[in-house]
Amino acid sequence: MTRKSHKTSQSAWRIYFWPLVINCVCLLGLVSALIGNGWLDLLSWACLGGSVALLIYASFGTVDKGKVR
């Protein structure tokens, strides 16, 4: 007997949406760090720090009872 695959295909937009958002936030943080002082420094810290925090959460927060979601 053969099994039918229950995997659904996803569009490229759905697959790459969140990585694109994270990259745009990182780019905003890097540009604001290069061009400004004061509140732009705060913006750069928030953008870059938030991206790192999100990646750490995604690395450790997706393991559930030995299975990867």
N, C-alpha and C positions, 0 to 999 in steps of 0.2 A: 504494500500500500504506500501511496505517496501522501505526504502531508502538504496541505496548502499553507502558504505563508500568510500570516495575519498582519504582516507589516504593511503599514500604509505609507505611500510616498508623500514626501513633504516638499513644498516648493522651496526654491532657493531663498526667497524672501523670508520665509519662516525660519529657516535654518540659520541664516546669517544676520538676522535683525539685532539680537542682543550683542553679538561681537562688534557689529558696526556702531551701536550706541556706546559701548565701552571705549572703543577706539576714538570716537568723536569727543568724548569727555576727556580722554587722555590728551588728545591734541589741543583741546581748549586749555587744559591745565599747563601744557608745555609752552604754548604761545603766550599765555598770560604771565607765566614766570619769566619769559624772555623780554617782554615789552614793558612791563610795568612794575610799580612799587605800590606799597600801601595795600589797598583793598584787592588789587590784582594778585598780590602775593598770597593773600588769604584764599582767593578763588583758586589759585594754582594748587595750594596745599589741599584744599577740599576736593578738587577734581582728582588729583593724583592719589591722595590718600584714600578717597572713596573707591577708586578703582582697585587699589591693592586690597582693601578690606573686602570688597566684593569677590575678588579672586580667592582670597583665603577662605571666605565663607563657602564658596562653591567647591573648593577642594576638600574641605572637612565636613561640610554640612549636608552633603548628598548621600552619604553612606548610611543605609538603614538596615540594620540586622544582617550585615554581611553582604547585602546586595546593593548594587549601584542603581540608582533610579534611572 
